[in-house]
Amino acid sequence: MRSKDGVSAWQGRFVGPLLAANVLVIGLTATLLAVGALREDQRADAARVMDQRTAVARNAVTTETGRYRDLMQAVAAGIGTNPGFDADDFAAATAPLQTAGLPGATAVALVVATARSDVAPAQAFWRKRGAPGLVLSPSTVAGEHYFSIFQRTLNNGHPISAGLDVSSAPEGSQALRESRYTGKQAVSDAYVLLRDRGLPPAEQQLSFLFVTPVMADRFEGWLALGLHGRDFLDGVLDQAGQGTLDGELFATTAGRSVPIASYDAPGRRDLTRTSTIQVADRQWTLVTSADSHRLPGARTSTPATVLLGGIVVTVMLALLVWILATGRSRARSQVLVATAELRVAEAESRRQAGLLRAVMTSIGDGVGVVDENGRFLLHNPAAQGLLGVDDDVDGPGDWQQHYGLFRADGRTPFPMDELPLVRALRGEPSDGVEILIRNEQRLDGILVSVDGRPLDPSAGQHGAVAVFHDITELRRYETDLAVFAGVVAHDLKAPLAVIRGHCETAADELTEAPESPEVFEARTAMDRIANAVDRMAALIDTLLAYTTSRDAPLKLEAVALAPLVADVIGNRTEALRPGSARPDFYLGRLPEVKADPAMLRHVLDNLIGNALKYVPRGETPRVDVTAVAAAPGWTRIEVADRGIGIPEADKPDIFETFHRAAAAAGYAGSGLGLAICRRIVERHGGSIGVSDNPGGGTRFHFTLPLAGAGLHKALAERTAVRDTALRNATITPAAVAAATPRTPATGRAGTA
């Protein structure tokens, strides 16, 4: 009995692994043999496809060169039938070449042979034939010259004047002489055409001259066609090879093979073919190469699929044999355990889903979730209540009209690209975007603040989520406060104006009084009172600006930044005392933006004013105003200085209301300027920030949307900057240099 149990145990322990190992060996061997056979078939297919593509390329070269010869022969025959042909006849005869689509062709010309002693008579003769400005200038001392008389430029090439002496090119001269001697067409050896020798070396190409004799009753001259080798090969192989063939073109010259041009296609070269092509009296060689993996139909994923599938199937069969041989009960118990775990996971998922639904139903803020295509996955009851629309519409393009989405002014439809959910789908988070919702269910409209975020990818779903807050009552309350502030400001400024007037009257009276300590003390008191009145009026104006920067309607239009910045600089510097140090400004290339001109001017005036004000005693202010590219359709404006800087601890709060850094204690200010700047920039959909400037000082930056012209108008704006600078004489030569862009000196604030 024990012996049987031992045998059974041995079988259970070793038979299963042995059977599984046999299955693995047999399966892997069969898979490798099948993959090897498929690889051999693919190599044969690749060679066949390569031969086909090479034949197509060779035929394309042969066809194109034959087409050139046929067209030239037809044009030469047409010209030869008219013994008195002139420039108009030449233009009419060569017109079909303009639209024939001849790749690489540069120009076609009528060339005539002229002895050196007959240059002047020949020039007069052809001028009468329609070339009034023809000048024949021999370029060599040869006894015979070959001048181009009439010509037509092809393929939008650069035109050159007629009268070119081909005898200065030995290759072209040889082809002309051979064609005249044989009476047949001829092709020159490869050389750089005379018309191209003035180009930079990188733009010059080895080319050929196709020559056809023009015969009437006697030999009249030649019809010559210039052909760029590289352009010809690119045009032919681009069509014939369809981006899969590399090509190299060689021409036989003086018994040796000369490389003319090459065409590169992606991939490595593991297949190569060589073809010989007869072109007139010359022989060309075309060497084609290709990556077998890129040839259509030559490489497929079948071997890899078979290999992977064979391995997977073999492993699965071996595992199945091992499982069946080692114990069915263990497999059954594992299935039961896995099923129990799945049931627990399913119950937990249902509980989490129910909890999420309860939370979404209970919260008072509206929540909306969309997938990557803009289809709504979720709208909680609060969101539907805020929107006032029961049904959802898929696709951001219909949201504005369906839900009635407007800017805070209640008139301007909210742009689709600026919607928080659309920005979140692009990966851009947004906070506090104010949208007015007005539709048939919301006739009076409500104002909501929307926060948008990309959906966390851990959810397994790409998309975006938005949270809505009803701020209608809050804004109504703030509007009432703003109106109240305006009334109070007006009532406060009225007595200040009276006080200021009395001070000025008293000061005028004191100017006529005789000098005495009492008079001096009275004048000083009047100055202190006037300064206090000015500070109070400035504080009231700042408070009003703080209110209107958020609530005043935006009047968006295209604003040229460069003239606006120059005007702000002029206003800031024109009040400087005579003899005081002039600030050093640098203006980079500034684009045209879409903004409210008055509000944008306030931002620039505040930032430039701070750069001029917060400077160590005795130092000359240095300010750089530049712009760099931001997100598509946006620009980032930077205002950098060499001032006292902002401590790192104050930077997070520098844009808060009434916040002032400790380093600014000795300078006048209300603590509202940067808060106003942030409100204005954020109302334009942008953002504002601050950082240290390399070399000392501070760099403020903010983003604005570009106008339609964008950066294309920067060049025109630089001229306006230069004129304004020279007229006001308040911007140093560093700013005037913005008309010819430069990079600020090392250590200066900012970079161009």
Secondary structure as GFF3:
##gff-version 3
##sequence-region A 1 752
A	DSSP	alpha_helix	2	10	.	.	.	ID=ss1
A	DSSP	pi_helix	11	15	.	.	.	ID=ss2
A	DSSP	alpha_helix	16	80	.	.	.	ID=ss3
A	DSSP	alpha_helix	87	98	.	.	.	ID=ss4
A	DSSP	beta_strand	105	115	.	.	.	ID=ss5
A	DSSP	three_ten_helix	116	118	.	.	.	ID=ss6
A	DSSP	alpha_helix	119	128	.	.	.	ID=ss7
A	DSSP	beta_strand	144	153	.	.	.	ID=ss8
A	DSSP	three_ten_helix	166	168	.	.	.	ID=ss9
A	DSSP	alpha_helix	170	182	.	.	.	ID=ss10
A	DSSP	beta_strand	186	187	.	.	.	ID=ss11
A	DSSP	three_ten_helix	194	196	.	.	.	ID=ss12
A	DSSP	three_ten_helix	201	203	.	.	.	ID=ss13
A	DSSP	beta_strand	207	215	.	.	.	ID=ss14
A	DSSP	beta_strand	219	228	.	.	.	ID=ss15
A	DSSP	alpha_helix	229	240	.	.	.	ID=ss16
A	DSSP	beta_strand	245	253	.	.	.	ID=ss17
A	DSSP	beta_strand	256	263	.	.	.	ID=ss18
A	DSSP	beta_strand	271	279	.	.	.	ID=ss19
A	DSSP	beta_strand	282	290	.	.	.	ID=ss20
A	DSSP	three_ten_helix	292	294	.	.	.	ID=ss21
A	DSSP	alpha_helix	302	326	.	.	.	ID=ss22
A	DSSP	alpha_helix	328	362	.	.	.	ID=ss23
A	DSSP	beta_strand	366	371	.	.	.	ID=ss24
A	DSSP	beta_strand	376	379	.	.	.	ID=ss25
A	DSSP	alpha_helix	381	387	.	.	.	ID=ss26
A	DSSP	three_ten_helix	396	398	.	.	.	ID=ss27
A	DSSP	alpha_helix	399	403	.	.	.	ID=ss28
A	DSSP	beta_strand	405	406	.	.	.	ID=ss29
A	DSSP	three_ten_helix	416	418	.	.	.	ID=ss30
A	DSSP	alpha_helix	420	425	.	.	.	ID=ss31
A	DSSP	beta_strand	430	437	.	.	.	ID=ss32
A	DSSP	beta_strand	446	454	.	.	.	ID=ss33
A	DSSP	three_ten_helix	457	459	.	.	.	ID=ss34
A	DSSP	beta_strand	463	470	.	.	.	ID=ss35
A	DSSP	alpha_helix	472	511	.	.	.	ID=ss36
A	DSSP	alpha_helix	517	551	.	.	.	ID=ss37
A	DSSP	beta_strand	557	560	.	.	.	ID=ss38
A	DSSP	alpha_helix	561	573	.	.	.	ID=ss39
A	DSSP	beta_strand	584	587	.	.	.	ID=ss40
A	DSSP	beta_strand	592	595	.	.	.	ID=ss41
A	DSSP	alpha_helix	597	613	.	.	.	ID=ss42
A	DSSP	beta_strand	622	629	.	.	.	ID=ss43
A	DSSP	beta_strand	634	641	.	.	.	ID=ss44
A	DSSP	three_ten_helix	648	653	.	.	.	ID=ss45
A	DSSP	three_ten_helix	662	664	.	.	.	ID=ss46
A	DSSP	alpha_helix	673	683	.	.	.	ID=ss47
A	DSSP	beta_strand	688	692	.	.	.	ID=ss48
A	DSSP	beta_strand	698	705	.	.	.	ID=ss49
A	DSSP	three_ten_helix	710	713	.	.	.	ID=ss50
A	DSSP	alpha_helix	714	728	.	.	.	ID=ss51
A	DSSP	alpha_helix	733	736	.	.	.	ID=ss52
A	DSSP	three_ten_helix	737	739	.	.	.	ID=ss53
###
